[in-house]
Amino acid sequence: MILLSEKLEGAIRREGESAYPNECCGILLGTIDDGGSRNTEDIIPIRNARETEEQYHRFRIEAEDLMKAELEARKRKLEVLGFYHSHPDHPARPSDYDKEYALPFYSYIITAVDKGKAGDFTSWELTTNREQFLPEEIKIEA
């Protein structure tokens, strides 16, 4: 399970709407409790490094941006819990491309943005054998 505040959920949704018709992307920071629940405490929006002509259906986070997020997390005694991105005019399900570049352990939040308006909001975790994404429960807290 991944926990987010209403504020962080809203920020991800607004970022997806703002980036439309392109994909937004960013990094989730937080802690993991003894039961394995992930408590998202902050997000770091990242510039989509994918070539302009593909930003409408692809995103890429550069290694340098990920390293900066890792250092920020460490400084704040947090962890990188995963990533988020938007799917403009597509369902909030991982694509084959998402699966190809994802890593097990991390949470992958996807918000669907239909005609500029954020809709479905889902989270996924890649199995350790990398064969499929499994839905991850999201709990939104006030």
FIKOLNU-893704 format. One record per residue: residue number from 1; residue in three letters; x, y, z of N, C-alpha, C in turn. Coordinates in pm, whole numbers, padded with zeros to 5 digits. Atoms other than C-alpha are relative to their C-alpha. Example, Ala and Ser with C-alpha at 12.3 -4.5 7.8 and 13.67 -1.06 7.14 Angstrom:
BEGIN
num:residu:n_c1:n_c2:n_c3:ca_c1:ca_c2:ca_c3:c_c1:c_c2:c_c3
1:ALA:00089:-00119:00000:01230:-00450:00780:00090:00120:00000
2:SER:-00082:-00119:-00006:01367:-00106:00714:-00077:00109:00073
This chain:
BEGIN
num:residu:n_c1:n_c2:n_c3:ca_c1:ca_c2:ca_c3:c_c1:c_c2:c_c3
1:MET:00084:-00117:00000:00000:00000:00000:00088:00124:00000
2:ILE:-00070:-00127:00000:00111:00353:-00073:-00096:00106:00053
3:LEU:00080:-00106:-00061:-00015:00646:00131:00045:00135:-00054
4:LEU:-00027:-00136:00046:-00041:01001:00000:-00097:00095:00068
5:SER:00092:-00103:-00049:-00187:01320:00137:-00083:00049:-00119
6:GLU:00081:-00062:00105:-00467:01490:-00055:00081:00107:-00075
7:LYS:-00083:-00106:00059:-00219:01773:-00115:00093:-00057:-00106
8:LEU:-00092:00059:00097:00035:01545:-00288:-00074:-00061:-00119
9:GLU:00080:00052:00110:-00233:01368:-00491:-00041:00114:-00093
10:GLY:00040:-00117:00080:-00360:01708:-00605:00115:00057:-00080
11:ALA:-00118:-00053:00069:-00009:01822:-00694:00035:-00085:-00122
12:ILE:-00030:00089:00113:00048:01516:-00915:-00104:00019:-00109
13:ARG:00107:-00021:00098:-00289:01563:-01084:00018:00133:-00075
14:ARG:-00019:-00133:00063:-00223:01935:-01147:00121:-00001:-00094
15:GLU:-00117:00008:00085:00120:01856:-01285:-00032:-00073:-00131
16:GLY:00044:00071:00120:-00034:01605:-01528:-00081:00090:-00092
17:GLU:00082:-00091:00079:-00287:01864:-01640:00085:00110:-00063
18:SER:-00087:-00107:00049:-00020:02132:-01678:00090:-00047:-00115
19:ALA:-00088:00054:00105:00204:01907:-01891:-00076:-00042:-00125
20:TYR:00082:00048:00112:-00084:01796:-02115:00022:00088:-00123
21:PRO:00024:00138:00042:-00068:01690:-02399:00122:-00091:00016
22:ASN:-00119:00082:-00024:00274:01563:-02286:-00009:-00068:00135
23:GLU:-00007:00069:-00129:00362:01332:-02000:00083:00081:00099
24:CYS:-00081:-00055:-00109:00477:01474:-01669:00068:-00118:00068
25:CYS:-00064:00106:-00078:00705:01278:-01439:00065:00058:00124
26:GLY:-00063:-00044:-00122:00855:01293:-01095:00030:-00117:00091
27:ILE:-00050:00100:-00094:00989:01109:-00794:-00074:00013:00132
28:LEU:00071:00008:-00128:00812:01000:-00474:00101:-00023:00112
29:LEU:-00088:00015:-00116:00996:01045:-00144:-00082:-00034:00123
30:GLY:00071:00031:-00123:00898:00897:00189:00069:-00107:00081
31:THR:-00051:00104:-00089:00936:00616:00438:-00080:-00128:-00022
32:ILE:00067:00129:00006:00847:00248:00453:-00010:-00053:00143
33:ASP:00016:00048:-00138:00698:00115:00777:00029:-00150:00008
34:ASP:-00034:00142:-00023:00758:-00229:00928:-00092:-00095:-00074
35:GLY:00094:00083:00073:00450:-00365:00752:00013:00010:-00150
36:GLY:-00023:-00015:00143:00578:-00255:00412:-00080:00111:-00066
37:SER:00075:-00112:00056:00339:00039:00367:00095:00116:-00029
38:ARG:-00084:-00113:00041:00493:00334:00186:-00073:00130:00030
39:ASN:00059:-00127:-00038:00423:00676:00332:00069:00111:-00081
40:THR:-00057:-00103:00085:00480:00941:00067:-00004:00134:00073
41:GLU:-00008:-00125:-00072:00600:01260:00233:00022:00120:-00091
42:ASP:-00025:-00110:00092:00698:01465:-00071:00018:-00055:-00140
43:ILE:-00028:00035:00139:00734:01463:-00447:00103:00097:-00055
44:ILE:-00094:-00087:00071:01005:01601:-00671:-00038:-00005:-00148
45:PRO:00030:-00004:00144:00874:01707:-01012:00131:00003:-00079
46:ILE:-00120:00011:00083:01127:01627:-01285:-00036:00041:-00142
47:ARG:00021:-00035:00140:01159:01773:-01633:00007:-00129:-00082
48:ASN:00003:00117:00087:01063:01507:-01887:00114:00015:-00101
49:ALA:-00118:-00009:00086:01394:01444:-02064:-00019:-00071:-00134
50:ARG:00028:00067:00127:01230:01251:-02349:-00001:00104:-00111
51:GLU:00001:-00089:00115:01271:01404:-02693:-00140:00060:-00020
52:THR:00125:-00074:00013:01000:01661:-02768:-00105:-00076:-00077
53:GLU:00100:00066:00083:00830:01456:-03039:-00058:-00125:00065
54:GLU:00052:00120:-00068:00777:01165:-02797:-00057:00030:00137
55:GLN:00047:-00031:-00135:00679:01349:-02478:-00148:-00024:00019
56:TYR:00143:00022:-00015:00312:01292:-02550:-00032:-00143:00042
57:HIS:00027:00138:-00041:00350:00919:-02478:00119:-00069:00064
58:ARG:-00119:00057:-00065:00689:00868:-02313:00056:00102:00099
59:PHE:-00075:-00087:-00089:00885:01005:-02022:00135:-00065:00030
60:ARG:-00132:00051:-00041:01245:00973:-01914:00054:00090:00109
61:ILE:-00067:-00072:-00108:01416:01072:-01592:00149:-00026:-00016
62:GLU:-00145:00013:00018:01786:01138:-01639:00065:-00050:00130
63:ALA:-00073:00055:-00115:02033:00962:-01408:00041:00111:00096
64:GLU:-00041:-00113:-00084:02154:01300:-01281:-00116:00047:00088
65:ASP:00117:-00041:-00078:01800:01394:-01171:-00033:-00102:00108
66:LEU:00024:00105:-00099:01756:01060:-00997:00104:00008:00112
67:MET:-00106:-00012:-00101:02090:01103:-00819:-00027:00119:00093
68:LYS:00034:-00117:-00084:01986:01451:-00698:-00113:-00034:00095
69:ALA:00112:00040:-00085:01661:01304:-00566:00047:-00094:00111
70:GLU:-00054:00092:-00100:01850:01025:-00388:00075:00078:00109
71:LEU:-00074:-00080:-00097:02079:01281:-00223:-00094:00082:00087
72:GLU:00099:-00076:-00076:01782:01497:-00121:-00072:-00090:00100
73:ALA:00067:00094:-00090:01606:01194:00025:00091:-00035:00117
74:ARG:-00095:00037:-00105:01916:01091:00219:00015:00114:00101
75:LYS:-00016:-00117:-00086:01958:01444:00354:-00120:00016:00094
76:ARG:00123:-00015:-00079:01597:01437:00480:-00039:-00130:00072
77:LYS:00025:00131:-00063:01623:01077:00612:-00125:-00066:-00058
78:LEU:00109:00061:00075:01376:00959:00347:00058:-00095:-00104
79:GLU:-00042:00089:00108:01387:00708:00062:-00074:00037:-00128
80:VAL:00074:-00008:00125:01297:00717:-00304:-00094:-00121:00000
81:LEU:00100:00106:-00004:00973:00518:-00298:-00042:-00045:-00139
82:GLY:00042:00032:00136:00906:00531:-00668:-00012:00124:-00085
83:PHE:00011:-00103:00103:00795:00747:-00954:-00147:00023:-00035
84:TYR:00134:-00024:00051:00486:00909:-01097:00012:00059:-00140
85:HIS:00008:-00064:00131:00386:01010:-01445:-00145:00002:-00046
86:SER:00136:-00010:00053:00080:01095:-01650:-00010:-00077:-00131
87:HIS:00032:00062:00129:-00084:00918:-01941:-00103:00088:-00070
88:PRO:00094:-00085:00072:-00235:01181:-02170:-00088:-00081:-00095
89:ASP:00100:00066:00085:-00552:01048:-02333:00019:-00152:-00009
90:HIS:-00015:00146:-00010:-00470:00692:-02223:-00033:-00042:00143
91:PRO:00034:00048:-00134:-00573:00476:-01926:00118:00009:00098
92:ALA:-00100:-00005:-00106:-00388:00490:-01595:00052:-00141:00031
93:ARG:-00060:00134:-00009:-00232:00148:-01659:00140:00007:-00060
94:PRO:-00135:00000:00057:00135:00076:-01724:-00001:-00053:-00145
95:SER:-00016:00043:00139:00228:00046:-02090:00113:-00103:-00008
96:ASP:-00113:00091:00021:00470:-00208:-02235:00131:00076:00017
97:TYR:-00119:-00084:-00016:00723:00077:-02247:00029:00022:00149
98:ASP:-00019:-00018:-00144:00666:00145:-01876:00061:-00125:00061
99:LYS:-00051:00127:-00055:00728:-00222:-01798:00145:-00024:-00039
100:GLU:-00136:00021:00049:01044:-00232:-02008:00103:00078:00082
101:TYR:-00096:-00086:-00069:01205:00051:-01809:-00019:00005:00151
102:ALA:00026:-00001:-00144:01059:-00011:-01463:00091:-00099:00073
103:LEU:-00077:00090:-00087:01235:-00180:-01173:-00089:-00049:00113
104:PRO:00076:00050:-00115:01088:-00404:-00903:00028:00085:00123
105:PHE:-00006:-00067:-00128:01039:-00262:-00553:-00071:00135:-00003
106:TYR:00054:-00135:00003:00936:00088:-00661:-00150:00003:-00028
107:SER:00140:-00029:00034:00582:00224:-00673:-00001:00086:-00124
108:TYR:00017:-00078:00123:00467:00364:-01007:-00142:00054:-00004
109:ILE:00131:-00065:00003:00180:00610:-00980:-00023:00056:-00139
110:ILE:00038:-00052:00132:00000:00693:-01303:-00132:00073:00014
111:THR:00127:-00071:00007:-00264:00958:-01349:-00038:00016:-00147
112:ALA:00051:-00019:00136:-00474:00951:-01664:-00044:00145:-00014
113:VAL:00042:-00137:00028:-00526:01293:-01819:-00074:-00001:-00133
114:ASP:00085:00007:00118:-00817:01297:-02062:-00040:00141:-00044
115:LYS:00029:-00133:00056:-00838:01608:-02281:00035:00112:00097
116:GLY:-00051:-00103:-00090:-00642:01804:-02022:-00050:-00007:00142
117:LYS:00056:00011:-00135:-00836:01690:-01713:00044:-00133:00063
118:ALA:-00046:00121:-00071:-00681:01445:-01462:-00120:-00082:00045
119:GLY:00108:00091:-00038:-00896:01139:-01396:00051:-00112:00087
120:ASP:-00042:00116:-00078:-00806:00788:-01284:00142:00020:00054
121:PHE:-00126:-00016:-00073:-00517:00770:-01037:00032:-00137:00058
122:THR:-00032:00137:-00040:-00349:00431:-00989:00146:-00012:00040
123:SER:-00139:00030:-00033:-00032:00280:-00847:00025:-00147:-00031
124:TRP:-00039:00134:00046:00156:-00029:-00963:00138:-00034:00054
125:GLU:-00132:00049:-00039:00448:-00243:-00856:00037:-00115:-00093
126:LEU:-00049:00103:00091:00654:-00457:-01094:00043:-00123:00081
127:THR:-00040:00122:-00069:00697:-00820:-00989:00152:-00018:-00012
128:THR:-00146:00017:00000:01052:-00930:-00908:00051:-00071:-00125
129:ASN:-00043:00065:00125:01062:-01148:-01222:-00023:00091:-00121
130:ARG:00021:-00104:00102:00969:-00833:-01422:-00104:-00039:-00105
131:GLU:00096:00046:00099:00685:-01017:-01596:-00128:00081:-00004
132:GLN:00125:-00075:00001:00394:-00801:-01487:-00003:00104:00111
133:PHE:00030:-00097:-00105:00277:-00500:-01293:-00121:-00050:00077
134:LEU:00115:00029:-00083:00045:-00564:-01002:-00054:00130:00058
135:PRO:00055:-00123:-00058:-00197:-00298:-00878:00042:00012:00146
136:GLU:-00037:-00030:-00139:-00093:-00134:-00553:-00110:00090:00056
137:GLU:00104:-00081:-00064:-00355:00001:-00315:00054:00139:00032
138:ILE:-00035:-00138:-00035:-00348:00379:-00275:-00096:00044:00109
139:LYS:00082:-00057:-00106:-00473:00538:00045:00029:00150:00003
140:ILE:-00014:-00145:-00003:-00534:00913:00029:-00044:00050:00137
141:GLU:00028:-00050:-00135:-00520:01087:00365:-00020:00151:-00003
142:ALA:00031:-00143:-00007:-00665:01426:00452:00116:00076:00064
